Amino acid sequence: MNKPGNTAAVALLLAAGALLSPALPADDHAGWQPLFDGETLAGWRGYDSTDIPPGWRVEEGTIHFSDGKGDLVTTAQFTDFELALEWKVAEGGNSGIFYLAPLGFDAIYMGAPEMQVLDDARHRDGGDPLTSAGAAYGLYPAPRGVVNPAGDWNFARIRVLGNDVEHWLNGERVVAYTLGSEEWRRLVRESKFSAWPMYGMARRGHIGLQDHGDPVWYRNLRIRSLE
């Protein structure tokens, strides 16, 4: 796994508690590396461009998308990792967190699995567990009643170890599946992702934040290797 940031900066952030969250167990802090320094978008780029897409900016210690066009991805790629972050959306908002994202497709969702980020109460996708907050979008459903309302922060974790993937939302495991399994292949065949033969095939890739046209905020983004 590529490890972003320099050692001195990470040490300062750890000392200040900037990488820690109440949702992380007290004995679970070792090995985390920041993906966002709270001040700049260093270490990020557009999915289809080396520049930062319009609409993404740093706002009060968060990565914020307001309006513009283009998904944001890490410059580094990762395999066997645990990703942790906090997110919130505006009322009716929709976004997503991509992982194991390869470059080279017309759109990031054609190749990368996605953890849905959503205002379940006000967005139409919230009526379907397959497209609700926390779901592996379009493939594996999320349970009801776990996501916090629009405007409130949610704590998310994504764990990828080999082919095994878990989504956690607000301290609860909401999705678990195995990439490439018979079940996974069947679900892909029955979904819109069947149009893209390489969907979900990468075992190393970028972390991505989705522009779905709605205001969204991310903070405390960090990752640790499970290799």
MORAKA-V17156 format. One record per pair of residues at least 24 apart in sequence whose C-alpha atoms are under 8 Angstrom apart, sorted by the first residue. I is the first residue (numbers start at 1). J is the second residue. D is the distance in whole Angstrom. If there is no record, write none. Layout:
# MORAKA-V17156
I:J:D + I:J:D
This chain:
# MORAKA-V17156
1:77:7 + 1:78:5 + 1:79:6 + 1:80:8 + 1:81:8 + 1:225:6 + 1:227:8 + 2:76:6 + 2:77:6 + 2:78:6 + 3:33:7 + 3:76:8 + 4:33:7 + 4:34:7 + 4:35:7 + 4:43:7 + 4:76:7 + 5:33:7 + 5:34:7 + 5:35:8 + 5:43:8 + 10:34:7 + 18:220:7 + 19:220:6 + 19:221:8 + 19:222:7 + 20:220:8 + 21:220:8 + 23:155:7 + 23:170:7 + 23:171:6 + 31:224:6 + 31:225:7 + 32:222:6 + 32:223:5 + 32:224:5 + 32:225:8 + 33:222:5 + 33:223:5 + 33:224:6 + 34:220:8 + 34:221:6 + 34:222:4 + 34:223:6 + 35:74:8 + 35:221:5 + 35:222:5 + 35:223:7 + 36:219:8 + 36:220:7 + 36:221:6 + 36:222:7 + 38:62:6 + 38:63:8 + 38:219:8 + 38:220:8 + 43:74:6 + 43:75:5 + 43:76:7 + 44:72:7 + 44:73:6 + 44:74:4 + 44:75:5 + 45:72:6 + 45:73:5 + 45:74:6 + 45:75:6 + 46:70:6 + 46:71:6 + 46:72:5 + 46:73:6 + 47:71:6 + 47:72:6 + 47:73:6 + 47:103:7 + 47:107:8 + 47:108:7 + 47:208:8 + 48:103:7 + 48:104:8 + 61:219:7 + 62:217:6 + 62:218:5 + 62:219:5 + 62:220:8 + 63:217:6 + 63:218:5 + 63:219:6 + 64:215:7 + 64:216:6 + 64:217:4 + 64:218:6 + 65:211:7 + 65:214:7 + 65:215:5 + 65:216:5 + 65:217:7 + 66:213:8 + 66:214:6 + 66:215:5 + 66:216:7 + 67:213:6 + 67:214:7 + 67:215:7 + 68:213:7 + 69:211:7 + 69:213:7 + 70:210:8 + 70:211:6 + 71:108:8 + 71:208:7 + 71:209:6 + 71:210:5 + 71:211:5 + 72:208:6 + 72:209:5 + 72:210:7 + 72:211:8 + 73:206:6 + 73:207:6 + 73:208:4 + 73:209:6 + 74:206:6 + 74:207:6 + 74:208:7 + 75:206:7 + 76:205:8 + 76:206:6 + 77:204:6 + 77:205:5 + 77:206:4 + 77:207:7 + 78:204:5 + 78:205:5 + 78:206:6 + 78:207:8 + 79:160:7 + 79:161:8 + 79:203:6 + 79:204:5 + 79:205:7 + 79:225:8 + 79:227:8 + 80:159:8 + 80:160:5 + 80:161:5 + 80:162:6 + 80:225:6 + 80:226:5 + 80:227:6 + 81:159:6 + 81:160:5 + 81:161:7 + 81:223:7 + 81:224:6 + 81:225:5 + 81:226:5 + 81:227:7 + 82:157:7 + 82:158:6 + 82:159:4 + 82:160:6 + 82:223:6 + 82:224:5 + 82:225:7 + 82:226:7 + 83:157:5 + 83:158:5 + 83:159:6 + 83:221:7 + 83:222:6 + 83:223:4 + 83:224:7 + 84:155:8 + 84:156:6 + 84:157:4 + 84:158:7 + 84:220:8 + 84:221:6 + 84:222:5 + 84:223:6 + 85:155:6 + 85:156:6 + 85:157:7 + 85:218:7 + 85:219:6 + 85:220:5 + 85:221:4 + 85:222:6 + 86:153:6 + 86:154:5 + 86:155:4 + 86:156:6 + 86:218:6 + 86:219:5 + 86:220:6 + 86:221:7 + 87:117:8 + 87:153:5 + 87:154:5 + 87:155:7 + 87:156:8 + 87:216:7 + 87:217:6 + 87:218:5 + 87:219:7 + 88:150:6 + 88:151:6 + 88:152:6 + 88:153:5 + 88:154:6 + 88:216:6 + 88:217:5 + 88:218:7 + 89:117:8 + 89:118:7 + 89:119:7 + 89:150:5 + 89:151:6 + 89:152:8 + 89:214:8 + 89:215:6 + 89:216:4 + 89:217:6 + 90:119:7 + 90:150:5 + 90:151:6 + 90:214:7 + 90:215:6 + 90:216:6 + 91:119:6 + 91:122:7 + 91:150:5 + 91:151:7 + 92:118:8 + 92:119:5 + 92:120:8 + 92:121:8 + 92:122:5 + 92:123:5 + 92:150:8 + 93:118:6 + 93:119:5 + 93:122:8 + 93:123:7 + 93:150:8 + 93:214:5 + 93:215:7 + 93:216:7 + 94:118:5 + 94:119:7 + 94:123:7 + 94:212:6 + 94:213:8 + 94:214:6 + 94:216:8 + 95:209:7 + 95:210:5 + 95:211:6 + 95:212:5 + 95:214:7 + 95:216:7 + 96:209:6 + 96:210:5 + 96:211:8 + 97:207:7 + 97:208:6 + 97:209:5 + 97:210:6 + 98:206:8 + 98:207:6 + 98:208:5 + 98:209:6 + 98:210:7 + 99:205:7 + 99:206:6 + 99:207:5 + 99:208:6 + 100:200:8 + 100:202:6 + 100:203:6 + 100:204:5 + 100:205:4 + 100:206:5 + 100:207:7 + 101:202:7 + 101:204:7 + 101:205:4 + 101:206:5 + 101:207:6 + 101:208:7 + 102:202:7 + 102:204:8 + 102:205:5 + 102:206:7 + 110:193:7 + 110:196:6 + 110:198:8 + 110:199:6 + 111:196:7 + 111:198:6 + 111:199:4 + 111:200:6 + 111:201:7 + 111:202:8 + 112:199:6 + 112:200:5 + 112:202:8 + 113:137:7 + 113:199:8 + 113:200:6 + 115:167:7 + 119:149:7 + 119:150:5 + 120:147:8 + 120:149:8 + 121:149:7 + 134:167:7 + 134:168:7 + 134:169:6 + 134:174:7 + 134:175:7 + 135:167:8 + 135:174:7 + 135:175:7 + 136:167:8 + 136:175:7 + 138:191:7 + 138:192:8 + 139:184:8 + 139:187:6 + 139:188:7 + 139:191:7 + 140:175:7 + 140:177:8 + 141:174:8 + 141:175:7 + 142:174:5 + 142:175:6 + 143:174:6 + 146:170:7 + 146:172:8 + 161:226:7 + 162:203:8 + 163:203:8
